[in-house]
Amino acid sequence: MDRYVIRGGRAGADRLLVLARIWAATTSDLLDRCGVPSGARCLDLGCGAGDVTLELARRAGPGGRVTGVDRDAVKLEVARERALAAGCTNVDFEVLDVYDLSSRGVYDIAYCRNLLQHLSRPADVVRSMWQAVRRGGVIVVEDADFEGSFCHPPDAGFDFWVERYQSVLRSYGGDPRSGRKLAAYFAAAGIPRPQVSVVQGANLTGEAKSMPLLTVQATAQSMLGAGIATEQEIEDACTRLAALADDESTLIGSPRLVQVWSRRDDASS
């Protein structure tokens, strides 16, 4: 089991809810392109607080079924509460390490977002997802490339987030450039040439500008433990990032989010 660099539990789930709102439209467009048929059986791997799980359930309809998998039981409890509040009855949530996925030919859709960047063996998980998809089904993966992030005018707090998050992710065995490598992971798993697209946010206002601050706060203990930053450096960066989030004259660009998907036809292995 890999170590997870970002704080879990309720606070971690709250951060994921913000992240999910930011990327909801682009993920919805992606699901439109790949197609989620009525009655589909779907897997959301590393589902967190369940945003995409619930979207897949809405698309699959009452005749479908969606399983959300995560290793954080607290986040899954948040997801269950949200499903109950939404009256969504065609979902299940399961505590599972993603490396332990063993399903074969079960799902019409196998999906994950911003999961592989945290893993030391991402291609192994992609291979397991592919094996879990039945003939005619689709594997769909979204992940970030942090080197695409930008800020203008430049800001030291923003630079701290980009540089130190990448450093601590690498120190935990992850890869902040995972997005650009998704097609290579697919190839390593024997998956036919996928469809590839890239999306990116750019914001002067709104909650997307709070993500650098929320992420530094959520990774502070990991940075300290790995010797990536001191308490004072983290405090100073958070002060700057809080001001940046409120500064409507500064444009920030999110990490690039690379979207990759492939359909398992009769000729696929």
N, C-alpha and C positions, 0 to 999 in steps of 0.2 A: 504494500500500500504506500503510495506517495504521500508526502506531507503537503498540506494545503496552506498556502502562504497567507490567504485572506481570512480574517476572523469569521467564525461561523456563528451558530446560534441565532437568536432573535435580531441582534444588531446586524449580523451578516445578511439575514433575510431582508431586513429593511433596505439595505444597500442594493440588494438584487432587485427589489421592487422598483427602485429608481432606474436602475440599468435597463430593466425590462420595458419600462415606459418609453425610454429613449429609443430603443431598437424595435419597438412593436411594429411600426409601419413597414420597416424594411424586411423584417422577418415575415410579416403577413404577405408582402409582395413575393417573397421567395416561395412561400407555401402555395401561393396562387400558381406560380410557374411549374412547380413539381407536381402539384395536384394531390389533394387528400380526398379520396372518394368516400361517399357516404357508406357507413358500415365498416370503415377501415379499422384495423387493429394497429395501434401506434405505440412506439417506445420513445420516451424523452429521457435521455441519459444525462445525468448530472442536472436534474431538473430544478434544484433549488426550491424557491417558493412557488413553483408551479405555473408560471405565467404561460409558457408555451404549451405545457401540458393541457391547460384549460382551453387554449386556442385550438389545439389539435382535437380535443374532445368536442368543441363546438362544431368543427368542420366534419368530424366523423359521424356526428349525430347519435341519436339514442341507440341505433343498431351497431355502433362501433364501440371500441374499448381502447383506452389509453393507459399505459403504465408509466408512471414517473419514478425514476430511480435516482437516489442520492445517498451518500454515506452519512449525511448530517440529519439525524433524527429530528432535531429541533426545527430545521427548515422544512422538513416533510410535514411536521405537525402544523406549521403555518400554511402549507399548501393544502392540507386536508381541511383546515378551517375555511380557507378561501373557496374551495370547491363546494363545501357545504353551504356557505353563504350565497354562492351563485346558483345553487340548486343543481349542480352538476353531479350526476350519479353514475356516469360511465367512465370513471377514472379510479385507478388504484395507485397507491404510493408504496414503495418498497425501499427499505434500507439495504443497500448493496454497494460493495466496492466495484467500480466499473471494470476492473480487471477480472472480476468473477462472473461476468455476463456469459452465460452458456447456452442461450436459446439458439435454436436452429430452424430456419425457415418458418418463423412464426408471424412476423410483422409485415404490414404493408408499408409502413414508414418507420425508419429508425433515424432519430434526430439528436443532435447535441449542439450547444452554442457556448462558446468561451469555456469549454472544458479541456480541450486537448492542450492548451497552453500550460496547464498545471501538471501535465503528466510526463514522466520520464520515458514512457513507452507508448506514445500516441498511436503509432502504426498498428500496434497490437489491438488497441481498442477499436480502431477503424475496421480491422479485420473481423473482430467479433461482431461489430454492428452489421457488417456485410453478411456474415453467416446467419445473423438473426432475421434477415429479410427474405421473404418468400419470392418466388418467381413473379415478375411484374411489379414488385415492390421497389421502394426508393430509399437510399441512404442520403441524408442531408446533414451537412456540417457547416457551421459558421465559427470562425475564430479570428482573433485579432492579430494585427501586425503593428506593434507599438511604435516602430520607427516612423510611421506615417503621421504621428501626432505633431501639432504645431500650435504656436501661440504668437499673436502679433498685436501690439508690440511685445517683444520678448519679456519674459518674467522669470525670475530666479525660482519662485515657488513651483511654477509649472515645470521648469527644467528639472527640479528636484524630483517631482513625481515621475516624469518620464524616465530619468536615469536610474533612480533608486528602485523604482518598482521593477524595472528590467533586471537590475542586479540581484534583488532579493528573490525574484522568480527563478532566475538561473541557479542561485545558491540552493534552492529547494528542489532542483531537478527539472524545472519547467523550461519553457521556451517562449519568450515574448514576441518572437517572429514566427510563431506557429502558423499564422494565417497564410503566409506566402508558401508554406510547405505542404498545404493540404493536398494539392494535386499529387505531390510526390508520395504522401502517405497512402493515397488511394492506389497509386501504381504499385507500391510495395505490398499492398494487401491483395493485389490481383484484380482490382476493380476496373472495369472498362473506362475509357477516357471520359472524364466528367464534364458537366457544364460548370463554368466558373464565372463569377462576377465579384465586383468590389463595391462596397458602399462606405460612405464616411459622412459624419456629421460635422457641421461648422456652425458655431453659435455665438451671438453677441449677448443673448439673454437666455433665461430658462434654466431648468434644473440640470440640464446636461452640463452646464458650467460648474456644477457642484461635484461632479464625479471625481476629478483629481483630488479634491479635499477628502471626500468620503473614502477613496481608495488608500490614501496615505494614512488616514485614521485607522482603517481596517487592517493595514499591514504593519502598523507601527511596532507591535510586539515582535513580529517576524524580522523586521529590520534590525531591531535592537539585539535580538538573539543571534542573528547572523553577523553582527558587527558592521552592518551596512550603513548605519546612521546612529548618531547620538540623540539623546532625548531633546537636547537644545536644538539640534538641527531639525528634528521633526516638528517641534513646537514652532520654530521660526517659519518653516515651510507651510504649516497649517494656517498660521496667521496671514501669510501672503496669499494662500489659496482661497481663504475665506473672502479676502478683499477682492481677489480676481473674479470670484463668482458674482460679485455685486457690481463689477465695473463694466458698464455697457459699452465702453469704448474699446474694449479688448476682445478680439476674435480668437476663439480657440477651436482647434480641429481635433476631433476624436481620433483614436487609433483607427486605421483602416480595418474594416471587417470584411474578410474574404468569405464568400459563400460558394460552396462546392456541393454538387449532387450528381448522382448517377442512378439509373434504373437497372434493375436486375432482370434481364430478359432471358429467354430460353437458352441462349448461347453462352451466358455467363457461367463461370465456374463456381 
